[in-house]
């Protein structure tokens, strides 16, 4: 952010002080404007003749609190009325608070971009990276967000397992064992156990710090561990038949 500001100051602000007065275009004001833009705009597709999305500020949208769902419709641009329309995917009674999803995000993304995490998030997942099949040097990296709530084996994981045993990196039927070991290794890299995180969170709650930065980080770490544990159980119990 500082680098971008320095570049703008040198190549734009300083060359036209009539348009960009020095007192108004300070680093402090730039940081405020940048963070407001980055955290508040909606990526909106503006009509059938436009390619891609347009960053758009929508009045009052920030007053709607988040409740995660798996609805994929989000906000749509209405060509006829030239408005941004948001429709509920469930019924609301008169006087009841209306919620919206902020984009079908994982808790990692919610903490990164919105500053909170959800204990019950149907889109929760945890990032893992699988080793690339040996005889497929051009294959894309197998780094993805593993969904522990998937009723069947996630497509990325199934594809990786199939490619791996076909190129004889491992034997057929052994892909699950490799993934289980990878999940175990990821769990061991945490400095604490899930039970220790639970105790730390309880202590923070007693002190009123549950929603502090430390509290949010602890909740995210605990939720990631729970997701890894759930994915591991599904592989061990063969609920996810891997390859």
GIURLIN-V887166 format. One record per pair of residues at least 6 apart in sequence whose C-alpha atoms are under 7 Angstrom apart, sorted by the first residue. I is the first residue (numbers start at 1). J is the second residue. If there is no record, write none. Layout:
I J
I J
This chain:
5 27
13 20
39 113
40 57
41 55
41 56
41 57
42 55
42 56
42 57
43 53
43 54
43 55
43 56
44 53
44 54
44 55
44 56
44 76
44 77
45 52
45 53
45 54
45 77
46 53
46 54
46 77
47 77
47 79
64 98
64 99
64 100
65 99
65 100
66 99
66 100
66 101
66 102
67 99
67 100
67 101
68 101
68 104
68 121
68 122
69 101
69 104
69 122
70 104
70 122
71 89
74 86
75 84
75 85
75 86
76 84
76 85
76 86
77 83
77 84
77 85
78 84
78 85
92 98
104 123
105 123
106 123
106 124
106 125
107 117
107 118
107 124
107 220
108 220
110 116
110 117
111 117
116 216
117 216
117 220
124 147
125 145
125 146
125 147
125 148
125 227
126 145
126 146
126 147
126 224
126 227
127 144
127 145
127 146
128 143
128 144
128 145
128 146
129 142
129 143
129 144
130 142
130 143
131 142
132 141
132 142
133 163
133 164
133 169
134 169
135 167
148 227
148 230
148 231
152 240
153 240
153 241
153 242
158 242
158 243
161 175
161 242
161 243
162 243
164 170
165 171
165 172
173 243
175 242
175 243
176 235
176 242
180 232
183 228
183 232
187 225
194 222
194 225
197 218
197 222
201 210
201 215
201 218
204 210
204 215
209 215
234 240
